Amino acid sequence: LLGLDGPKGKGLDLSDDWAYQIVKQVGNYGEAYERNVGKDSPLGLDRGLNALWSEGGLQYAPPMR
């Protein structure tokens, strides 16, 4: 997804580093959450069950192979 090994975006008419550009410009999920509805926003919501599983939440990303 980072565009380092072979064409990843050609079938979608995107550049090969499209996923890298999204994370670079917007941030990862945790950064976007904190900025828009989390502690860094006017809403100040705690992540609760929306947190990573290692922090008591339900979010878990299986390893990519």
KAMO-V625369 format. One record per residue. N is the residue number from 0. RES is the residue in three letters. NEAR is the number of other C-alpha atoms within 8 Angstrom. Layout:
n:N res:RES near:NEAR
n:N res:RES near:NEAR
This chain:
n:0 res:LEU near:9
n:1 res:LEU near:8
n:2 res:GLY near:12
n:3 res:LEU near:7
n:4 res:ASP near:4
n:5 res:GLY near:6
n:6 res:PRO near:7
n:7 res:LYS near:10
n:8 res:GLY near:11
n:9 res:LYS near:9
n:10 res:GLY near:6
n:11 res:LEU near:5
n:12 res:ASP near:6
n:13 res:LEU near:8
n:14 res:SER near:8
n:15 res:ASP near:13
n:16 res:ASP near:12
n:17 res:TRP near:12
n:18 res:ALA near:9
n:19 res:TYR near:10
n:20 res:GLN near:8
n:21 res:ILE near:9
n:22 res:VAL near:9
n:23 res:LYS near:7
n:24 res:GLN near:6
n:25 res:VAL near:7
n:26 res:GLY near:10
n:27 res:ASN near:7
n:28 res:TYR near:6
n:29 res:GLY near:7
n:30 res:GLU near:8
n:31 res:ALA near:10
n:32 res:TYR near:9
n:33 res:GLU near:11
n:34 res:ARG near:10
n:35 res:ASN near:8
n:36 res:VAL near:12
n:37 res:GLY near:13
n:38 res:LYS near:11
n:39 res:ASP near:9
n:40 res:SER near:10
n:41 res:PRO near:6
n:42 res:LEU near:7
n:43 res:GLY near:9
n:44 res:LEU near:7
n:45 res:ASP near:6
n:46 res:ARG near:8
n:47 res:GLY near:7
n:48 res:LEU near:9
n:49 res:ASN near:8
n:50 res:ALA near:11
n:51 res:LEU near:11
n:52 res:TRP near:9
n:53 res:SER near:5
n:54 res:GLU near:6
n:55 res:GLY near:9
n:56 res:GLY near:12
n:57 res:LEU near:9
n:58 res:GLN near:9
n:59 res:TYR near:6
n:60 res:ALA near:4
n:61 res:PRO near:4
n:62 res:PRO near:4
n:63 res:MET near:3
n:64 res:ARG near:2
